Amino acid sequence: MNDPCADFNDENLNDENLVTVAERPDESGAAIIVAVLADEGIKSVATGGFTAGFRAEAPGWVKVKTLARDAERAKEIIHALKTKPDPWPDDDQ
């Protein structure tokens, strides 16, 4: 199994260096954000998948984390995703 943090091998990956830039209720939503950030050259990782979706006693959300130095740009990219119009027209149009 691939280590999701392997791309960060040149960084000190402790909680002091990682910042949560988004939270999603499931792994697939977080994975999309990780992929979009990677396309923009930002390394990120999704954490907390085990507790998402009621797979544990206390359900939680999946957090997307990136290095502190990239956090602001990552948040801007995520915000832009939310504000883009839907590229697919409705089927009944």
Rosetta blueprint (number, residue, H / E / L):
1 M L
2 N L
3 D L
4 P L
5 C L
6 A H
7 D H
8 F H
9 N L
10 D L
11 E L
12 N L
13 L L
14 N L
15 D L
16 E L
17 N L
18 L E
19 V E
20 T E
21 V E
22 A E
23 E E
24 R E
25 P L
26 D L
27 E H
28 S H
29 G H
30 A H
31 A H
32 I H
33 I H
34 V H
35 A H
36 V H
37 L H
38 A H
39 D H
40 E L
41 G L
42 I L
43 K L
44 S E
45 V E
46 A E
47 T E
48 G L
49 G L
50 F L
51 T L
52 A E
53 G L
54 F L
55 R L
56 A L
57 E L
58 A L
59 P L
60 G E
61 W L
62 V E
63 K E
64 V E
65 K E
66 T E
67 L E
68 A H
69 R H
70 D H
71 A H
72 E H
73 R H
74 A H
75 K H
76 E H
77 I H
78 I H
79 H H
80 A H
81 L H
82 K H
83 T H
84 K L
85 P L
86 D L
87 P L
88 W L
89 P L
90 D L
91 D L
92 D L
93 Q L
